Amino acid sequence: MLSSIENDNSIIINGTANQMAQTLSSESNYHFMPADQASAEENANNGGLSIVTYENPNGHGHVATFTVGTNQQVGPVSNIGPRAYSGFVPLNRAIGASKPKSYFVYLPNSLSPATIRQ
């Protein structure tokens, strides 16, 4: 959806959850800014796109988005997974409380880094 709004396919992040987490964390990613949990939640509260990731060094990771709008009353995170963990759920149901999480906020209208040559 973002790529159609911004008319920019470089916004699309493909791959496994671990690969997506690595892409979001990479220096070449200029569409999403690393954030702390409070900033990601605040961004979502203001209608922005916020993402939480768990990069698993020994298996499958996980990616979820923070909920926006009236769905926040149901649960702060929009998650897809087994039935008990799907839908609008608490963060620690989407990604276990003991698992390290990384947070990112989408930067609309961001420009790719430029190199200035003299």
Secondary structure, 3 states (H helix, E strand, C coil): CHHHHHCCHHHCCCCCHHHHHHHHHCCCCCCEEEECHHHHHHHHHCCCCEEEEECCCCCCCEEEEECCHHHHHCCCEEECCCHHHCEEECHHHHCCCCCCCEEEEECCCCCCCCCCCC
